[in-house]
Amino acid sequence: MSYANVIGHGTANQYSRCKKIDWSEAQAGDLVFYPDLGHVGIIAGTDDNGNLLVVHCASSQNNVVVAVLQGFTKIGRPILFN
């Protein structure tokens, strides 16, 4: 599978091209999704308290942000990385 087949085709398509994993397996590079698959973020790591940090575009801030995981309920590892 090429990189072009994973990125840029909508969040539902991105979710369908991920291996579903447990939250306890989360690592940098995994993708996280809102329940309706209307938004996607990328796990960036953890903060000092062990909370997952997510890079995503926050329309309320009109910017790309790194924030503590909030609102994301699905997680997957892009098949590209397996």
MMTF fields as JSON, N, C-alpha, C and O atoms, coordinates in Angstrom:
{
  "mmtfVersion": "1.0.0",
  "mmtfProducer": "UNKNOWN",
  "numBonds": 327,
  "numAtoms": 328,
  "numGroups": 82,
  "numChains": 1,
  "numModels": 1,
  "chainsPerModel": [1],
  "groupsPerChain": [82],
  "chainIdList": ["A"],
  "bondAtomList": [4, 2, 8, 6, 12, 10, 16, 14, 20, 18, 24, 22, 28, 26, 32, 30, 36, 34, 40, 38, 44, 42, 48, 46, 52, 50, 56, 54, 60, 58, 64, 62, 68, 66, 72, 70, 76, 74, 80, 78, 84, 82, 88, 86, 92, 90, 96, 94, 100, 98, 104, 102, 108, 106, 112, 110, 116, 114, 120, 118, 124, 122, 128, 126, 132, 130, 136, 134, 140, 138, 144, 142, 148, 146, 152, 150, 156, 154, 160, 158, 164, 162, 168, 166, 172, 170, 176, 174, 180, 178, 184, 182, 188, 186, 192, 190, 196, 194, 200, 198, 204, 202, 208, 206, 212, 210, 216, 214, 220, 218, 224, 222, 228, 226, 232, 230, 236, 234, 240, 238, 244, 242, 248, 246, 252, 250, 256, 254, 260, 258, 264, 262, 268, 266, 272, 270, 276, 274, 280, 278, 284, 282, 288, 286, 292, 290, 296, 294, 300, 298, 304, 302, 308, 306, 312, 310, 316, 314, 320, 318, 324, 322],
  "bondOrderList": [1, 1, 1, 1, 1, 1, 1, 1, 1, 1, 1, 1, 1, 1, 1, 1, 1, 1, 1, 1, 1, 1, 1, 1, 1, 1, 1, 1, 1, 1, 1, 1, 1, 1, 1, 1, 1, 1, 1, 1, 1, 1, 1, 1, 1, 1, 1, 1, 1, 1, 1, 1, 1, 1, 1, 1, 1, 1, 1, 1, 1, 1, 1, 1, 1, 1, 1, 1, 1, 1, 1, 1, 1, 1, 1, 1, 1, 1, 1, 1, 1],
  "groupList": [{"groupName": "MET", "atomNameList": ["N", "CA", "C", "O"], "elementList": ["N", "C", "C", "O"], "formalChargeList": [0, 0, 0, 0], "bondAtomList": [1, 0, 2, 1, 3, 2], "bondOrderList": [1, 1, 2], "singleLetterCode": "M", "chemCompType": "L-PEPTIDE LINKING"}, {"groupName": "SER", "atomNameList": ["N", "CA", "C", "O"], "elementList": ["N", "C", "C", "O"], "formalChargeList": [0, 0, 0, 0], "bondAtomList": [1, 0, 2, 1, 3, 2], "bondOrderList": [1, 1, 2], "singleLetterCode": "S", "chemCompType": "L-PEPTIDE LINKING"}, {"groupName": "TYR", "atomNameList": ["N", "CA", "C", "O"], "elementList": ["N", "C", "C", "O"], "formalChargeList": [0, 0, 0, 0], "bondAtomList": [1, 0, 2, 1, 3, 2], "bondOrderList": [1, 1, 2], "singleLetterCode": "Y", "chemCompType": "L-PEPTIDE LINKING"}, {"groupName": "ALA", "atomNameList": ["N", "CA", "C", "O"], "elementList": ["N", "C", "C", "O"], "formalChargeList": [0, 0, 0, 0], "bondAtomList": [1, 0, 2, 1, 3, 2], "bondOrderList": [1, 1, 2], "singleLetterCode": "A", "chemCompType": "L-PEPTIDE LINKING"}, {"groupName": "ASN", "atomNameList": ["N", "CA", "C", "O"], "elementList": ["N", "C", "C", "O"], "formalChargeList": [0, 0, 0, 0], "bondAtomList": [1, 0, 2, 1, 3, 2], "bondOrderList": [1, 1, 2], "singleLetterCode": "N", "chemCompType": "L-PEPTIDE LINKING"}, {"groupName": "VAL", "atomNameList": ["N", "CA", "C", "O"], "elementList": ["N", "C", "C", "O"], "formalChargeList": [0, 0, 0, 0], "bondAtomList": [1, 0, 2, 1, 3, 2], "bondOrderList": [1, 1, 2], "singleLetterCode": "V", "chemCompType": "L-PEPTIDE LINKING"}, {"groupName": "ILE", "atomNameList": ["N", "CA", "C", "O"], "elementList": ["N", "C", "C", "O"], "formalChargeList": [0, 0, 0, 0], "bondAtomList": [1, 0, 2, 1, 3, 2], "bondOrderList": [1, 1, 2], "singleLetterCode": "I", "chemCompType": "L-PEPTIDE LINKING"}, {"groupName": "GLY", "atomNameList": ["N", "CA", "C", "O"], "elementList": ["N", "C", "C", "O"], "formalChargeList": [0, 0, 0, 0], "bondAtomList": [1, 0, 2, 1, 3, 2], "bondOrderList": [1, 1, 2], "singleLetterCode": "G", "chemCompType": "PEPTIDE LINKING"}, {"groupName": "HIS", "atomNameList": ["N", "CA", "C", "O"], "elementList": ["N", "C", "C", "O"], "formalChargeList": [0, 0, 0, 0], "bondAtomList": [1, 0, 2, 1, 3, 2], "bondOrderList": [1, 1, 2], "singleLetterCode": "H", "chemCompType": "L-PEPTIDE LINKING"}, {"groupName": "THR", "atomNameList": ["N", "CA", "C", "O"], "elementList": ["N", "C", "C", "O"], "formalChargeList": [0, 0, 0, 0], "bondAtomList": [1, 0, 2, 1, 3, 2], "bondOrderList": [1, 1, 2], "singleLetterCode": "T", "chemCompType": "L-PEPTIDE LINKING"}, {"groupName": "GLN", "atomNameList": ["N", "CA", "C", "O"], "elementList": ["N", "C", "C", "O"], "formalChargeList": [0, 0, 0, 0], "bondAtomList": [1, 0, 2, 1, 3, 2], "bondOrderList": [1, 1, 2], "singleLetterCode": "Q", "chemCompType": "L-PEPTIDE LINKING"}, {"groupName": "ARG", "atomNameList": ["N", "CA", "C", "O"], "elementList": ["N", "C", "C", "O"], "formalChargeList": [0, 0, 0, 0], "bondAtomList": [1, 0, 2, 1, 3, 2], "bondOrderList": [1, 1, 2], "singleLetterCode": "R", "chemCompType": "L-PEPTIDE LINKING"}, {"groupName": "CYS", "atomNameList": ["N", "CA", "C", "O"], "elementList": ["N", "C", "C", "O"], "formalChargeList": [0, 0, 0, 0], "bondAtomList": [1, 0, 2, 1, 3, 2], "bondOrderList": [1, 1, 2], "singleLetterCode": "C", "chemCompType": "L-PEPTIDE LINKING"}, {"groupName": "LYS", "atomNameList": ["N", "CA", "C", "O"], "elementList": ["N", "C", "C", "O"], "formalChargeList": [0, 0, 0, 0], "bondAtomList": [1, 0, 2, 1, 3, 2], "bondOrderList": [1, 1, 2], "singleLetterCode": "K", "chemCompType": "L-PEPTIDE LINKING"}, {"groupName": "ASP", "atomNameList": ["N", "CA", "C", "O"], "elementList": ["N", "C", "C", "O"], "formalChargeList": [0, 0, 0, 0], "bondAtomList": [1, 0, 2, 1, 3, 2], "bondOrderList": [1, 1, 2], "singleLetterCode": "D", "chemCompType": "L-PEPTIDE LINKING"}, {"groupName": "TRP", "atomNameList": ["N", "CA", "C", "O"], "elementList": ["N", "C", "C", "O"], "formalChargeList": [0, 0, 0, 0], "bondAtomList": [1, 0, 2, 1, 3, 2], "bondOrderList": [1, 1, 2], "singleLetterCode": "W", "chemCompType": "L-PEPTIDE LINKING"}, {"groupName": "GLU", "atomNameList": ["N", "CA", "C", "O"], "elementList": ["N", "C", "C", "O"], "formalChargeList": [0, 0, 0, 0], "bondAtomList": [1, 0, 2, 1, 3, 2], "bondOrderList": [1, 1, 2], "singleLetterCode": "E", "chemCompType": "L-PEPTIDE LINKING"}, {"groupName": "LEU", "atomNameList": ["N", "CA", "C", "O"], "elementList": ["N", "C", "C", "O"], "formalChargeList": [0, 0, 0, 0], "bondAtomList": [1, 0, 2, 1, 3, 2], "bondOrderList": [1, 1, 2], "singleLetterCode": "L", "chemCompType": "L-PEPTIDE LINKING"}, {"groupName": "PHE", "atomNameList": ["N", "CA", "C", "O"], "elementList": ["N", "C", "C", "O"], "formalChargeList": [0, 0, 0, 0], "bondAtomList": [1, 0, 2, 1, 3, 2], "bondOrderList": [1, 1, 2], "singleLetterCode": "F", "chemCompType": "L-PEPTIDE LINKING"}, {"groupName": "PRO", "atomNameList": ["N", "CA", "C", "O"], "elementList": ["N", "C", "C", "O"], "formalChargeList": [0, 0, 0, 0], "bondAtomList": [1, 0, 2, 1, 3, 2], "bondOrderList": [1, 1, 2], "singleLetterCode": "P", "chemCompType": "L-PEPTIDE LINKING"}],
  "groupTypeList": [0, 1, 2, 3, 4, 5, 6, 7, 8, 7, 9, 3, 4, 10, 2, 1, 11, 12, 13, 13, 6, 14, 15, 1, 16, 3, 10, 3, 7, 14, 17, 5, 18, 2, 19, 14, 17, 7, 8, 5, 7, 6, 6, 3, 7, 9, 14, 14, 4, 7, 4, 17, 17, 5, 5, 8, 12, 3, 1, 1, 10, 4, 4, 5, 5, 5, 3, 5, 17, 10, 7, 18, 9, 13, 6, 7, 11, 19, 6, 17, 18, 4],
  "groupIdList": [1, 2, 3, 4, 5, 6, 7, 8, 9, 10, 11, 12, 13, 14, 15, 16, 17, 18, 19, 20, 21, 22, 23, 24, 25, 26, 27, 28, 29, 30, 31, 32, 33, 34, 35, 36, 37, 38, 39, 40, 41, 42, 43, 44, 45, 46, 47, 48, 49, 50, 51, 52, 53, 54, 55, 56, 57, 58, 59, 60, 61, 62, 63, 64, 65, 66, 67, 68, 69, 70, 71, 72, 73, 74, 75, 76, 77, 78, 79, 80, 81, 82],
  "secStructList": [7, 7, 4, 4, 4, 6, 1, 1, 1, 7, 2, 2, 2, 2, 2, 2, 6, 3, 3, 3, 7, 7, 4, 4, 4, 7, 7, 6, 6, 7, 3, 3, 3, 7, 6, 6, 1, 7, 7, 3, 3, 3, 3, 3, 3, 3, 7, 6, 6, 1, 7, 3, 3, 3, 3, 3, 3, 3, 6, 6, 6, 6, 3, 3, 3, 3, 3, 3, 7, 7, 1, 7, 7, 3, 3, 3, 3, 3, 4, 4, 4, 7],
  "xCoordList": [0.85, 0.0, 0.892, 1.843, 0.6, 1.412, 0.947, -0.192, 1.832, 1.52, 0.308, -0.526, 0.188, -0.923, -2.258, -3.289, -2.267, -3.525, -3.993, -5.122, -3.181, -3.552, -3.967, -4.916, -3.286, -3.492, -4.287, -4.081, -5.195, -5.834, -7.144, -7.61, -7.743, -8.988, -10.13, -11.06, -10.104, -11.175, -10.936, -10.261, -11.508, -11.236, -11.823, -11.211, -12.99, -13.571, -12.666, -12.486, -12.1, -11.179, -9.904, -9.383, -9.406, -8.213, -8.486, -7.653, -9.657, -10.01, -10.085, -9.647, -10.632, -10.771, -9.417, -9.322, -8.384, -7.049, -6.139, -4.913, -6.778, -6.038, -6.347, -7.449, -5.349, -5.551, -6.084, -5.455, -7.235, -7.796, -6.903, -6.516, -6.582, -5.738, -6.412, -7.358, -5.917, -6.407, -5.708, -4.565, -6.399, -5.81, -4.498, -3.61, -4.363, -3.131, -1.932, -0.79, -2.179, -1.112, -0.717, 0.19, -1.38, -1.17, 0.292, 0.974, 0.753, 2.108, 2.104, 1.16, 3.162, 3.276, 3.092, 3.675, 2.272, 1.994, 0.651, 0.142, 0.063, -1.266, -2.289, -2.088, -3.374, -4.429, -5.589, -5.93, -6.195, -7.377, -8.506, -8.269, -9.726, -10.882, -12.026, -12.184, -12.822, -14.064, -15.043, -14.869, -16.076, -17.021, -17.67, -17.913, -17.952, -18.618, -17.631, -18.024, -16.348, -15.261, -15.176, -14.696, -15.645, -15.617, -14.34, -14.19, -13.422, -12.196, -11.123, -11.413, -9.893, -8.781, -7.624, -7.412, -6.886, -5.683, -4.594, -4.85, -3.393, -2.242, -1.65, -1.373, -1.461, -0.827, 0.613, 1.375, 0.964, 2.305, 3.174, 4.395, 2.554, 3.288, 2.445, 1.216, 3.098, 2.388, 2.965, 4.107, 2.137, 2.622, 3.264, 3.388, 3.67, 4.346, 3.478, 3.993, 2.154, 1.227, 0.821, 0.001, 1.381, 1.048, -0.17, -0.595, -0.751, -1.906, -1.46, -0.431, -2.24, -1.918, -2.04, -2.992, -1.079, -1.106, -1.429, -0.908, -2.291, -2.775, -2.499, -2.762, -1.972, -1.811, -3.033, -3.341, -3.735, -4.912, -5.208, -4.693, -6.035, -6.436, -7.642, -8.695, -7.509, -8.59, -9.243, -8.695, -10.409, -11.075, -11.404, -11.433, -11.652, -11.954, -10.751, -10.908, -9.565, -8.348, -7.728, -6.7, -8.358, -7.877, -6.397, -5.611, -6.038, -4.629, -4.455, -5.404, -3.265, -2.898, -2.374, -1.559, -2.853, -2.499, -2.019, -2.295, -1.303, -0.993, -1.758, -1.543, -2.649, -3.522, -3.68, -3.396, -4.134, -4.458, -5.653, -6.568, -5.636, -6.707, -8.066, -8.298, -8.965, -10.299, -11.246, -11.002, -12.318, -13.311, -13.045, -13.942, -11.828, -11.484, -11.843, -11.477, -12.551, -13.005, -12.535, -12.709, -11.948, -11.457, -9.972, -9.488, -9.264, -7.826, -7.443, -7.995, -6.489, -6.005, -4.575, -4.088, -3.921, -2.546, -2.582, -3.029, -2.122, -2.13, -1.449, -0.345, -2.096, -1.57, -0.202, 0.627, 0.035, 1.313, 2.483, 3.555, 2.3, 3.388, 3.599, 4.557, 2.748, 2.89, 3.791, 4.027],
  "yCoordList": [-1.179, 0.0, 1.237, 1.316, 2.177, 3.392, 4.424, 4.39, 5.332, 6.422, 7.2, 7.601, 7.424, 8.194, 7.516, 8.189, 6.219, 5.513, 5.648, 5.262, 6.173, 6.289, 7.713, 7.907, 8.686, 10.076, 10.837, 10.638, 11.709, 12.642, 12.198, 12.816, 11.153, 10.67, 10.676, 9.883, 11.516, 11.613, 10.72, 9.694, 11.139, 10.416, 9.011, 8.102, 8.808, 7.456, 6.499, 5.354, 6.957, 6.125, 5.869, 4.754, 6.877, 6.694, 5.664, 4.797, 5.762, 4.813, 3.391, 2.443, 3.247, 1.915, 1.307, 0.097, 2.119, 1.633, 1.539, 1.549, 1.449, 1.284, -0.066, -0.6, -0.594, -1.77, -1.251, -0.401, -1.75, -1.309, -1.818, -2.987, -0.931, -1.295, -0.849, -0.063, -1.358, -0.96, 0.338, 0.588, 1.144, 2.408, 2.181, 3.033, 1.047, 0.769, 0.556, 0.602, 0.323, 0.13, 1.419, 1.407, 2.526, 3.785, 4.208, 4.14, 4.647, 5.177, 6.298, 6.443, 7.078, 8.186, 7.677, 6.665, 8.39, 8.018, 7.334, 7.271, 6.815, 6.226, 7.332, 8.48, 6.974, 7.944, 7.772, 6.654, 8.894, 8.888, 9.627, 10.547, 9.208, 9.697, 10.046, 9.452, 11.035, 11.33, 10.185, 9.432, 10.045, 8.936, 8.869, 7.776, 10.015, 10.044, 10.031, 10.183, 9.849, 9.874, 11.212, 11.28, 12.274, 13.601, 14.379, 15.503, 13.806, 14.521, 13.493, 12.452, 13.788, 12.875, 13.629, 14.81, 12.94, 13.484, 12.427, 11.262, 12.832, 11.933, 11.94, 13.002, 10.763, 10.681, 11.189, 10.744, 12.137, 12.722, 12.2, 12.354, 11.59, 11.104, 11.299, 11.279, 11.488, 11.7, 12.912, 13.313, 13.487, 14.601, 14.042, 12.826, 14.914, 14.488, 13.618, 12.882, 13.699, 12.898, 11.605, 10.856, 11.333, 10.11, 10.216, 9.216, 11.416, 11.621, 11.662, 12.253, 11.029, 11.06, 12.465, 13.181, 12.864, 14.15, 13.91, 12.983, 14.754, 14.605, 15.879, 16.981, 15.729, 16.843, 16.815, 15.79, 17.946, 18.033, 19.486, 20.399, 19.684, 21.021, 21.426, 20.796, 22.457, 22.934, 24.147, 25.249, 23.934, 25.035, 26.186, 27.344, 25.877, 26.933, 27.838, 28.984, 27.332, 28.132, 28.507, 29.183, 28.064, 28.35, 28.015, 28.794, 26.822, 26.47, 24.976, 24.285, 24.483, 23.127, 23.203, 24.064, 22.29, 22.324, 20.954, 19.934, 20.951, 19.73, 19.837, 20.762, 18.888, 18.958, 17.581, 16.563, 17.563, 16.305, 15.695, 16.402, 14.395, 13.642, 14.057, 13.95, 14.533, 14.924, 14.824, 15.434, 14.064, 13.93, 12.795, 12.372, 12.306, 11.201, 9.887, 9.678, 9.006, 7.76, 6.502, 5.399, 6.645, 5.497, 5.686, 6.808, 4.575, 4.636, 3.516, 2.417, 3.814, 2.795, 3.068, 4.195, 2.028, 2.143, 2.005, 0.979, 3.013, 2.914, 1.626, 1.306, 0.911, -0.342, -0.127, -1.037, 1.059, 1.434, 1.112, 0.748, 1.239, 1.063, -0.377, -0.661, -1.292, -2.703, -3.451, -4.645],
  "zCoordList": [0.0, 0.0, 0.0, 0.778, -0.845, -0.913, 0.096, 0.561, 0.423, 1.341, 0.851, 1.663, -0.441, -1.014, -0.763, -0.735, -0.581, -0.328, 1.109, 1.415, 1.992, 3.391, 3.747, 4.507, 3.221, 3.616, 2.555, 1.357, 3.0, 2.106, 1.488, 0.531, 2.005, 1.418, 2.412, 2.263, 3.401, 4.383, 5.587, 5.506, 6.705, 7.945, 7.957, 8.517, 7.355, 7.336, 6.576, 6.989, 5.478, 4.71, 5.516, 5.509, 6.198, 7.022, 8.112, 8.377, 8.745, 9.798, 9.241, 9.892, 8.052, 7.464, 7.096, 6.892, 7.01, 6.654, 7.872, 7.762, 9.039, 10.284, 10.91, 10.782, 11.583, 12.42, 13.745, 14.375, 14.174, 15.439, 16.567, 16.588, 17.499, 18.639, 19.925, 19.904, 21.036, 22.348, 22.769, 22.389, 23.545, 23.999, 24.746, 24.703, 25.429, 26.175, 25.253, 25.71, 23.955, 22.97, 22.258, 21.426, 22.568, 21.844, 21.853, 22.876, 20.683, 20.559, 19.528, 18.752, 19.532, 18.586, 17.165, 16.777, 16.392, 15.007, 14.825, 13.706, 15.91, 15.807, 15.559, 15.956, 14.903, 14.595, 15.558, 15.945, 15.942, 16.799, 16.085, 15.302, 16.367, 15.625, 16.571, 17.637, 16.145, 16.852, 16.591, 15.633, 17.438, 17.285, 15.903, 15.391, 15.296, 13.987, 12.822, 11.666, 13.133, 12.145, 11.411, 10.28, 12.068, 11.473, 11.75, 11.271, 12.51, 12.86, 13.194, 13.783, 12.818, 13.071, 13.708, 13.435, 14.552, 15.161, 15.155, 14.851, 15.488, 15.516, 16.921, 17.478, 17.485, 18.799, 18.673, 17.814, 19.558, 19.536, 20.674, 20.647, 21.665, 22.828, 24.07, 24.001, 25.209, 26.468, 27.191, 26.965, 28.074, 28.888, 30.157, 30.304, 31.066, 32.287, 33.183, 34.025, 33.004, 33.805, 33.116, 33.646, 31.946, 31.218, 30.332, 29.753, 30.206, 29.337, 27.878, 27.553, 27.001, 25.58, 25.022, 25.335, 24.194, 23.512, 22.043, 21.423, 21.499, 20.135, 19.349, 19.832, 18.147, 17.213, 16.316, 15.707, 16.232, 15.358, 15.039, 15.686, 14.044, 13.644, 14.472, 14.376, 15.275, 16.136, 15.479, 15.508, 14.891, 14.198, 15.151, 14.734, 16.424, 17.393, 17.631, 18.052, 17.365, 17.54, 16.206, 16.163, 15.102, 13.755, 13.616, 13.078, 14.12, 14.158, 14.376, 14.748, 14.149, 14.526, 15.956, 16.286, 16.799, 18.214, 18.678, 18.046, 19.782, 20.514, 21.82, 22.603, 22.051, 23.221, 23.847, 23.216, 25.092, 25.753, 25.045, 24.624, 24.919, 24.266, 24.829, 26.033, 23.959, 24.397, 23.208, 22.168, 23.354, 22.302, 21.331, 20.603, 21.318, 20.43, 21.122, 22.279, 20.429, 21.057, 20.343, 20.862, 19.171, 18.392, 18.138, 17.984, 18.097, 17.839, 16.885, 16.938, 16.011, 15.09, 14.678, 14.761, 14.237, 13.745, 12.231, 11.717, 11.512, 10.05, 9.58, 10.02, 8.71, 8.176, 7.551, 7.535, 7.042, 6.448, 7.359, 6.876, 8.677, 9.628, 10.05, 10.77, 9.634, 10.047, 9.098, 9.283]
}
